[in-house]
């Protein structure tokens, strides 16, 4: 990288030399001397005038014609002399003010060029992207083949902390950082990250319940799976913000189960299914309900029937087709190169399960959202039954909503609905 910047510096220096040397050099404009030319013109004038006078004396030229030709000769001589004087120039050395202006312009251009490079050519960001991509692929392979090497969460933590230092308001990076700490078994640090995030977004934010529920879970695990007073307070705060927050309901169910209140545990876990993912339902909620029913003395048939009734549908080949266009009344607000994001996210969730990026000039367009458009290989359309569809013209170039963006949103769309959706971007983000 240092050799690259050194090369840039050398090329920039050469360019500056080529630009400034001609400007700063004293302009050599020779003063055009007209003495020789004037002397020749005077001699010609005298010779011609002598000829006219001779013709007049010989009687071949009348007085009136003589006076007219003489006046014409005098006029011609005067024009020649005046023209030569107008071509005379003086040497003009560069003034101090001009030199200052020249250097200021060059300096501004240099700073502007560097700023553009740092914004559009950030190799560090691209390296981070490749690292995240590699980590996501490694996580997917690990899920399919447990014998494979585990992902490097320590590297992910280091990278995410660096990104949050640059942008402390990035919600998704907080969640990724907390989950990375949890994957490393450091539940205390995970809880601290969620606590910081909850404080930053505040109780009025739509994601406050989710963050508080996740905080309660990390704290519960950090305390050796004990329901301390702080854990109970966090669970209550999450449910106060959203009575269907899945993580808090699962924790309440665990607490009831530990107190041998199996009926309440089953009821809470059934409620938790509403906003839980397919993986959570299959790997925790259903087995936990089956165990609680067994300990409550329910017949085996009831366990099987309930499990089958609540078993989520496998949404293989999940696909949503969107015919997207922009409302005519909003055309004046956009440019052809403005970015358009179309994405699907779980109902009540935040992370996109499928996303596609295009430009305003591409509209109208038919867009297919499926598992191949997943932002992360472990979070796809086929893991949920319903999603919210959002299409956004982002003037900032990022999927996060900004004031003034244009958007349209359609809620609770089935991922396996066999029909095409017609969406028109017709709203302005407040």
N, C-alpha and C positions, 0 to 999 in steps of 0.2 A: 504493500500500500504506500510506503514512503517513497519508493521509486516512481510510482504512478504520480504522486503529488509533485515530486521533483521534476518529472517530465512536463507536467502542466506548467510549473513555474518557469522553466526554460522557454517553452513555447510562448508563454504570455510575455516574457521579457523581450523576446525577439519581435513579437507583434507590436509591443509598445515602442520599441526603437524605430521600427519602420514607420509608425504613425507620428511620433513626436519629432524626430530629427528634421524632416522637411518643414514642419510647422515652426520649430524653434529657430531654425537657421535664418540669419538675416537675409531678407529678400534682395537678390542682386538684380536690380532693374537698371540697366545702363541708361544714362541720360543721352538722349539722341541729340547729337550736335548738328545743327542745321547751317553752320557757317559756310561750308563748302557748297552746299546746294543753293543757298541764298546768293552766293557770289556768281555761280553759273547763271542763275535766273536773271540777275542784274545785267550781266554781260549780254545775254540773249535779248533782254529788253532794249538795251542801248543800240545793239546792232539793228534790230528791227525798227526802232524809232529813227535811226539814221537813214535807213532805206526809205521810210515813209517821207522824211523831210526831202530826200533827194528826188523822189517822184513828184513831190509838191513843187519843187523849184523847177523841174523840167516841164511842168504844166500838164503832166499825165494824171495828176490826182487833185481833185477839187478840195477847197478848204473844208467844206462840210464833211466830206468823206475822210479827210485827213484827221479832223478832230474826233470823229467817231472811232476810227481805228486806234488812235492814240489812247483814247479813254478805255478801249477794250484791252489794250496792252497793259495799261496801268492797273486795271482791275485784276487781270490775270496774275500780274506780279504780286499784288497785295494778297491774293488768295494763297499763292504758293508759300509766301513767307509766313502767313498766319497758320497754315496747316502744319508746317514744320514746328512751330512753337507749341502747338497743342500736343505733340508727340513727346514732349520732354517730361521725364519722370524723375522723382527724387527717391533716394534710398529710404526705406521704411523699416527700422529695427523693431523687433517684437517688444511690445510694452509689458510691464509687470502684470497688469490686470489680465492681458490676453494669456500669458503663461499660466496664471492661476486658474483661469477658466478651463484651459486645455487639460491641466493635471486633474482638476476636479471632475471633468467629464470622464476621463480615463479611469479614475478611482471608482466612480459610481458604476461604470460598466463592469469593472472587475468584481465589485461586491455583488452586483445584480447577477452576474454569471455564476458566481459561487453559490448564491442562494438558490438559483434554479437547479444547479447540480445537486445540492443537498436535499432539495425537495423531491426531485424526479429521479435522481440516480442514487438512491440510498442503498448501497450494497449490503449494509448491515441488516436492514429490514428484510432484504431478500434472503440473506443467510438465515435469519430467524424464521422466516416462512418455511424454508427448506427443512430446518430443524423440527418445526412443529409438524410438518407433513410427514417427515420420517418417523417421528414419535407416534403419530396417529396410525400410520401403517404398522408400526411395531406392536401397538396395542391391539390392533385387529388380529394380527398373526398370533399374538399371545393368547387371545380368546379362543381362536380356532385350534391352536396347538400349544398346550400348556408347557411342553418341554422346551419351547423357544425361550431365548433370552428376554428378561423383563425389560420394559422401557426405562430409559434413564430419566427418572422423575427429578433427580437432583439438578440435572441440566435444565429441565423445564422450569423448575422453581427459580433458578438463577436468571433465566431469560425473562420470566414473567415479572419478577421483582424489578428488573431493569426497565421493562416496559411501563410498569405502574409508576415508577419514579418519573418517567417522562410524561405520562398521562394519568394522573391520580383519579380521574373520573371514569375510567374504562371498567364498566360493570362486569363484562364477560371475563376479563383477565383476573379480576378478583375471584370469581367463581372457579376458574381454572387453577389458580394458585392454591385456593383452599382445598380443592379436590386432589391436587398433586401432593400437598402435605398429608392429606388423609391416606392416599395410596402408599406413602412412605411410612405410615404408622405414626406420624407426628400429629395426633389429634389435637393437642394443645395449640400448636401453631395454626392448625386449620380453624379452630374455634376463634383464635385471635383475628384471623383474616376476615371471617364472617362478622365478628363483632365490629370491626372497623368499617366494613361495608354497610352494615345496618345503620351505623351512626352517620355515615356519609349520605345515604339516600333518605333517611328519615321515615317516620311511620306513615306519612301520606303517600309514599311511593307505592305503585302497584306491585312491586316485587318485594316489599318489606316482609310479608308473611313467609314467602319462600326462603328469604335470607335468614329470618329468625328461626324457622324450622330446621334449616341446615346447621345453624349455630347451635341449637339445642342438641342435635344429633352428635356433632363433633364434641361438644362439651360432655355429653353422656358417655361417649367412648373414652374421652380423656380422663374421666373420673372413675374408670374401671367399670363402666356400665352400671353406675349407681345414679339413682334419681335424687340429686342434691336439690337444695332449694333454688339455686341458680338455674338448674336445668328445668325445673318445674315452671319457674317464672318465664323463661324463654319460650317454653311450649305454650303457656297461656297467652303470651303476647302474640305468638304466631297465629293461634286460633282466633284471637280477638280481631286480628286484621283480616283473616280469611278462615271461616269455619270449616272449609274443606281442604285446608293445607295438608297434603298427604304425609309429609315427614312427621309433622307434629301429631297427626292422628295415629300413625304407626307407633310413635313413642308412647302415647297415651294407652294404646292397646297393649304394649309390652308391660307397662306399669300395672295395668289391670290383670294381666296374665300372671305377673309375679306375685300379685295379691290373691291369686286363685279365683279371681272374678272372671271366669271364662266367658260367660255370656256377654259381659261388657266389652271384653277384649275382641270377641267376634264381631260385635256391632261396630266398634271403632275401626277395625280392619276392613270391614265391608265398606264403610264410608271412605276409607283411604283409597279405595280402588278408583274413585271418580277422577282423581288427578294423578294417579300413579302410572308409571310406564309399564310396558309389557314385561320387561325384565324384573321389575320390583314385584309385580303381581305373581309371576311364575316362580321366582326364586325365594320370595319371602312370605308374601301375604297368604297365598293359597296353602302352602305347607303349614304356616302358623295357624290358620283357621282350622285346617284338618286336625292338627294336634290338639287345639283347644276344644274342638267338638268331641274328640276322643276322650279327653280328660273330663269333659262335662258329662260323659255317659251317653252321648247321642249315638244312635245306631249307625253301623257302618254304611248302610244304604244312604242315610242322610248326608254322610260325609261325601260319598261319591256323587250324589245328585247335586249337592251344593257346589262341589268343585267343578262339575261339568257345566253347570248353569253360569258360573262366574268365569269360566275359562275364556280368556280373550281370544278373539279371532286372529288367526295368522294371516296377515295382510301381504301375502306374497304377491309380487308384481304390482305393488301399490303405485298408482299413477294418477296425476291430476293434470288435465289439459286446460290451459287458460288462453283465451283470445283477448289480448290486451290492446287497448287503444287510449288515446288522450282526448279529453273533452275539447271541442273546438274553441270554447271561450278561454281556455288556458294556454293556447298555442303561443300567444304573444309573450308569455312569461318565461318561455324556455328557449334554449338554443339547441341546434341539432346534435351537438356533442355532449350535452348534459347526460349524466349517468342515470340509468333506470335499474332498480333492483326489484326482482320478483322473488318472494320466498314464502315458504310454508313453515309454520312453527306449531308445536303442540299447543292445544287449547290451554290457556293459562300459563304457558311456558314462555321462554325468551330466546333460547338458542334455535337458530334456523335448522330445520331438518332437510330442507332442499332449497337451493338458491340459484338464481340465474341473473347474470349481469348483462345489460345491453345499453344502447344509447337511444335518445329520443328519435333520432333519424331512422331507427329501425322499426318504429311503430307505424301502423298496427302490426302485431306479430302474434303468431300461434306458438305458445310456449308449453313444453312438456316438463313437469316436475316429477321426478322419480328418485329411486335410490342412487342413481348415478350422479345426481346433482347434490348429494349430501355434502355439508360443510365438514363433517367429521365422519369417518367410516363407522363409528359406533353409535351414531345418532341419525337414523334414517326414517323415511316416511313409513316404512313397513313395521316400525315399532309402535305405532299409535293407530287409533281408529279414526280420530277426527283431528283436523288442523285448522288454524286460522291462516288465510291467504292475504298477504299484504303486497301491494305494488307501489313503489315510491320513486318519484323523480327527486334524486338527491343532488342538491346544488353543492354540497360539501364533498361529494364523491364517496361517502361512507354509508353503510346500511342504517346507522343510528338516526333516528328522527331528529330533524333540526327545524326550528321555526322558519316558516316560509316554504318548506318542501311541499310538493304535490303528491297526493296519495289516494289510494282506495283500499278498503279492507273488507273482507268477507269472512265471517266467523263460522266455526263448527262445520267445516266441509268434510265429508267422508272421503277417506283416501282411496277407497275402491269404488267410488261412484262412477258409473259407466256413462258419463256425459261431459260435455265441454262447458266451461264457464266463460261467460262474456263479462269482462271487467273493463270499466272506463275510469281512468284516473280523473277525478272531478272535485277533489277536496284540497284545501290548503291547510298545512300543518300550523296550528296556532302557536 
